[in-house]
Amino acid sequence: MLVLITYDVNTEDPAGRRRLRQIAKQCVNYGQRVQDSVFECMLDPAQCRMLQARLCSIMDPEKDSLRFYYLGNRYEKKIEHFGCKQTYLPEEPLIL
Protein backbone atom coordinates (compact mmCIF):
# COMPACT_ATOMS: atom_id res chain seq x y z
CA MET A 1 0.00 0.00 0.00
CA LEU A 2 1.12 3.55 -0.60
CA VAL A 3 1.63 5.56 2.58
CA LEU A 4 2.31 9.27 2.62
CA ILE A 5 4.45 10.25 5.61
CA THR A 6 4.77 13.88 6.66
CA TYR A 7 6.62 15.32 9.61
CA ASP A 8 7.35 18.63 11.27
CA VAL A 9 10.30 18.61 13.67
CA ASN A 10 11.20 21.52 15.93
CA THR A 11 14.77 22.40 14.95
CA GLU A 12 15.43 25.24 17.40
CA ASP A 13 18.13 23.24 19.18
CA PRO A 14 20.78 20.67 18.16
CA ALA A 15 18.64 17.78 19.47
CA GLY A 16 15.81 18.81 17.13
CA ARG A 17 18.13 19.02 14.13
CA ARG A 18 19.41 15.53 14.99
CA ARG A 19 15.83 14.18 15.21
CA LEU A 20 15.06 15.74 11.83
CA ARG A 21 18.04 14.01 10.20
CA GLN A 22 17.20 10.67 11.86
CA ILE A 23 13.56 10.76 10.75
CA ALA A 24 14.52 11.69 7.19
CA LYS A 25 17.14 8.93 7.10
CA GLN A 26 14.57 6.31 8.17
CA CYS A 27 12.04 7.52 5.59
CA VAL A 28 14.63 7.44 2.78
CA ASN A 29 15.14 3.75 3.54
CA TYR A 30 11.48 3.04 2.75
CA GLY A 31 10.37 5.51 0.11
CA GLN A 32 10.83 8.51 -2.12
CA ARG A 33 11.07 12.09 -0.86
CA VAL A 34 8.49 14.16 -2.76
CA GLN A 35 8.89 17.38 -0.76
CA ASP A 36 11.18 18.48 2.06
CA SER A 37 9.32 16.68 4.86
CA VAL A 38 7.05 14.45 2.78
CA PHE A 39 7.73 10.87 1.67
CA GLU A 40 5.75 8.41 -0.44
CA CYS A 41 6.45 4.87 0.74
CA MET A 42 5.30 1.51 -0.63
CA LEU A 43 4.88 -0.59 2.52
CA ASP A 44 3.24 -3.80 3.55
CA PRO A 45 1.37 -3.69 6.89
CA ALA A 46 4.32 -5.09 8.88
CA GLN A 47 6.77 -2.60 7.40
CA CYS A 48 4.34 0.21 8.08
CA ARG A 49 3.98 -0.71 11.76
CA MET A 50 7.74 -1.11 12.12
CA LEU A 51 8.50 2.24 10.47
CA GLN A 52 5.80 3.98 12.48
CA ALA A 53 7.22 2.60 15.74
CA ARG A 54 10.75 3.59 14.71
CA LEU A 55 9.75 7.15 13.81
CA CYS A 56 7.66 7.57 16.96
CA SER A 57 10.66 6.48 19.04
CA ILE A 58 12.77 9.21 17.41
CA MET A 59 10.32 12.12 17.57
CA ASP A 60 9.61 14.27 20.62
CA PRO A 61 5.80 14.22 21.03
CA GLU A 62 5.95 17.52 22.92
CA LYS A 63 7.70 19.36 20.05
CA ASP A 64 7.29 17.37 16.82
CA SER A 65 4.46 16.15 14.59
CA LEU A 66 4.27 13.00 12.48
CA ARG A 67 1.42 12.02 10.12
CA PHE A 68 0.71 8.88 8.12
CA TYR A 69 -1.81 9.01 5.26
CA TYR A 70 -2.86 5.57 4.03
CA LEU A 71 -3.58 5.79 0.29
CA GLY A 72 -3.89 2.05 -0.21
CA ASN A 73 -3.23 -0.04 -3.31
CA ARG A 74 -5.33 2.03 -5.73
CA TYR A 75 -3.44 5.23 -5.05
CA GLU A 76 -3.09 6.26 -8.73
CA LYS A 77 -6.58 7.79 -8.76
CA LYS A 78 -5.98 9.60 -5.45
CA ILE A 79 -2.92 11.60 -6.52
CA GLU A 80 -2.79 14.62 -8.78
CA HIS A 81 0.52 16.33 -9.45
CA PHE A 82 1.04 19.85 -10.78
CA GLY A 83 4.29 21.70 -11.18
CA CYS A 84 7.89 21.27 -12.13
CA LYS A 85 9.01 18.14 -10.30
CA GLN A 86 8.46 15.00 -12.31
CA THR A 87 6.21 12.42 -10.77
CA TYR A 88 7.19 8.77 -10.56
CA LEU A 89 5.40 5.46 -10.16
CA PRO A 90 6.50 3.86 -6.87
CA GLU A 91 5.97 0.31 -8.12
CA GLU A 92 8.15 0.71 -11.21
CA PRO A 93 11.94 0.31 -11.16
CA LEU A 94 13.87 3.47 -10.39
CA ILE A 95 16.77 3.99 -12.79
CA LEU A 96 19.61 6.19 -11.56
Rosetta silent file (secondary structure, phi, psi, omega in degrees, C-alpha in Angstrom):
SEQUENCE: MLVLITYDVNTEDPAGRRRLRQIAKQCVNYGQRVQDSVFECMLDPAQCRMLQARLCSIMDPEKDSLRFYYLGNRYEKKIEHFGCKQTYLPEEPLIL
SCORE:     score description
SCORE:     0.000 S_00000001
   1 L     0.000  150.760  178.102    0.000    0.000    0.000 S_00000001
   2 E   -88.998  128.734  178.808    1.118    3.555   -0.600 S_00000001
   3 E  -122.604  129.285  175.573    1.626    5.562    2.583 S_00000001
   4 E   -97.430  122.973 -178.619    2.310    9.271    2.620 S_00000001
   5 E  -113.784  126.684  176.981    4.453   10.248    5.613 S_00000001
   6 E  -125.861  149.521  179.424    4.767   13.876    6.664 S_00000001
   7 E  -148.436  153.878  176.094    6.620   15.325    9.608 S_00000001
   8 E  -136.177  112.946 -176.171    7.352   18.625   11.273 S_00000001
   9 L  -113.492  131.064  177.250   10.302   18.610   13.668 S_00000001
  10 L   -70.370  116.978 -175.259   11.198   21.523   15.928 S_00000001
  11 L  -111.565   30.369 -179.678   14.775   22.402   14.949 S_00000001
  12 L   -73.057  -18.279  179.776   15.433   25.240   17.395 S_00000001
  13 L  -131.673  167.407 -179.157   18.130   23.243   19.181 S_00000001
  14 H   -58.536  -34.351  179.491   20.777   20.667   18.160 S_00000001
  15 H   -63.766  -39.147  178.064   18.638   17.782   19.467 S_00000001
  16 H   -66.567  -41.445  177.707   15.809   18.807   17.130 S_00000001
  17 H   -64.073  -35.327  176.720   18.126   19.024   14.134 S_00000001
  18 H   -67.234  -43.240  177.833   19.407   15.526   14.989 S_00000001
  19 H   -60.772  -41.342  179.257   15.829   14.182   15.209 S_00000001
  20 H   -59.331  -47.030  179.206   15.058   15.741   11.832 S_00000001
  21 H   -63.718  -41.337 -178.653   18.041   14.006   10.201 S_00000001
  22 H   -65.737  -41.831  179.301   17.199   10.672   11.864 S_00000001
  23 H   -65.143  -45.959  179.281   13.557   10.760   10.754 S_00000001
  24 H   -60.901  -41.650 -179.569   14.516   11.690    7.185 S_00000001
  25 H   -61.786  -41.511  178.030   17.143    8.927    7.100 S_00000001
  26 H   -65.358  -42.703 -178.657   14.573    6.313    8.173 S_00000001
  27 H   -65.823  -37.808  178.207   12.041    7.520    5.593 S_00000001
  28 H   -60.154  -32.251  179.579   14.627    7.443    2.781 S_00000001
  29 L   -67.691  -18.130 -174.277   15.137    3.746    3.540 S_00000001
  30 L  -118.204  -12.753 -175.029   11.475    3.044    2.752 S_00000001
  31 E  -162.727 -164.467 -175.552   10.373    5.513    0.114 S_00000001
  32 E  -110.987  128.743  174.562   10.826    8.511   -2.121 S_00000001
  33 E   -72.183  127.352  178.352   11.071   12.093   -0.864 S_00000001
  34 E  -111.370  -19.549  169.918    8.488   14.159   -2.759 S_00000001
  35 E  -151.038  175.723 -172.080    8.891   17.380   -0.756 S_00000001
  36 L   -49.725  -48.859 -178.037   11.183   18.478    2.062 S_00000001
  37 L  -121.125   36.244 -178.159    9.323   16.681    4.856 S_00000001
  38 E  -134.871  127.501  178.984    7.051   14.447    2.775 S_00000001
  39 E  -126.510  141.636  169.343    7.734   10.869    1.667 S_00000001
  40 E  -103.490  123.944 -175.501    5.747    8.410   -0.438 S_00000001
  41 E  -128.239  131.689  172.193    6.453    4.870    0.745 S_00000001
  42 E   -90.687  112.202 -173.902    5.301    1.510   -0.626 S_00000001
  43 L  -132.895  146.607  167.100    4.878   -0.590    2.516 S_00000001
  44 L   -88.699  168.331 -175.451    3.243   -3.802    3.551 S_00000001
  45 H   -56.964  -37.652  179.624    1.368   -3.686    6.894 S_00000001
  46 H   -67.527  -44.051  177.578    4.315   -5.094    8.885 S_00000001
  47 H   -61.629  -39.985 -178.872    6.774   -2.599    7.399 S_00000001
  48 H   -62.510  -46.756  178.890    4.335    0.207    8.075 S_00000001
  49 H   -63.595  -40.562 -179.484    3.978   -0.709   11.764 S_00000001
  50 H   -65.577  -45.637  179.612    7.740   -1.113   12.120 S_00000001
  51 H   -65.662  -41.436  178.701    8.505    2.241   10.466 S_00000001
  52 H   -60.454  -44.618  178.392    5.799    3.982   12.477 S_00000001
  53 H   -63.651  -41.859  179.935    7.223    2.604   15.735 S_00000001
  54 H   -62.822  -46.526 -179.186   10.754    3.587   14.707 S_00000001
  55 H   -66.946  -39.442  178.705    9.746    7.146   13.805 S_00000001
  56 H   -65.960  -29.128  178.134    7.665    7.565   16.956 S_00000001
  57 H   -74.399  -22.297  179.545   10.658    6.477   19.040 S_00000001
  58 H   -85.506  -42.248 -173.157   12.772    9.213   17.410 S_00000001
  59 L   -69.756  159.416  173.147   10.322   12.123   17.570 S_00000001
  60 L  -104.034  108.367 -174.574    9.612   14.272   20.621 S_00000001
  61 L   -63.994  -15.516  177.559    5.800   14.221   21.025 S_00000001
  62 L   -83.099  -20.426 -173.950    5.950   17.519   22.919 S_00000001
  63 L  -124.107  -22.787 -170.788    7.697   19.359   20.053 S_00000001
  64 L  -115.749  164.950  178.206    7.288   17.374   16.819 S_00000001
  65 E  -133.877  140.308 -179.854    4.465   16.145   14.589 S_00000001
  66 E  -137.461  131.461 -179.633    4.267   12.997   12.482 S_00000001
  67 E  -130.916  140.081  174.479    1.417   12.024   10.121 S_00000001
  68 E  -118.413  125.188  174.734    0.707    8.876    8.122 S_00000001
  69 E  -112.422  121.042 -176.136   -1.806    9.008    5.259 S_00000001
  70 E   -94.809  105.833 -177.177   -2.855    5.573    4.026 S_00000001
  71 E   -93.034  -10.488  174.518   -3.579    5.791    0.292 S_00000001
  72 E    77.667 -161.772 -176.759   -3.893    2.045   -0.208 S_00000001
  73 L   -91.754  -16.151  179.009   -3.227   -0.036   -3.306 S_00000001
  74 L  -107.734   48.573 -174.718   -5.326    2.035   -5.729 S_00000001
  75 H   -71.597  -21.194 -174.554   -3.442    5.225   -5.051 S_00000001
  76 H   -56.194  -36.651 -177.836   -3.092    6.262   -8.734 S_00000001
  77 H   -83.472   -5.659 -177.584   -6.582    7.792   -8.765 S_00000001
  78 H  -101.944   -3.224 -175.895   -5.982    9.602   -5.455 S_00000001
  79 L  -119.753  129.070  170.888   -2.924   11.603   -6.516 S_00000001
  80 L  -122.412  135.897 -178.996   -2.795   14.625   -8.785 S_00000001
  81 L  -122.171  133.455  176.151    0.521   16.330   -9.452 S_00000001
  82 L  -132.405  141.079  175.154    1.043   19.854  -10.784 S_00000001
  83 L   119.268 -169.269 -167.343    4.289   21.696  -11.180 S_00000001
  84 L   -80.105  -30.975 -176.595    7.891   21.274  -12.134 S_00000001
  85 L   -74.908  131.281  178.946    9.008   18.144  -10.296 S_00000001
  86 L   -67.720  142.566  175.066    8.460   14.997  -12.306 S_00000001
  87 L   -85.121  167.123  178.526    6.211   12.416  -10.774 S_00000001
  88 L  -141.528  163.428  176.690    7.188    8.771  -10.557 S_00000001
  89 L  -104.691  113.511 -173.488    5.403    5.459  -10.163 S_00000001
  90 L   -59.875  -23.320 -177.398    6.496    3.863   -6.872 S_00000001
  91 L   -88.155  -11.741  179.813    5.969    0.310   -8.118 S_00000001
  92 L   -89.419  155.675  178.608    8.150    0.713  -11.210 S_00000001
  93 L   -61.433  142.538  177.550   11.945    0.307  -11.157 S_00000001
  94 L  -100.617  118.963 -177.943   13.869    3.473  -10.391 S_00000001
  95 L  -101.349  125.709 -179.502   16.773    3.994  -12.790 S_00000001
  96 L  -104.261    0.000    0.000   19.612    6.190  -11.564 S_00000001
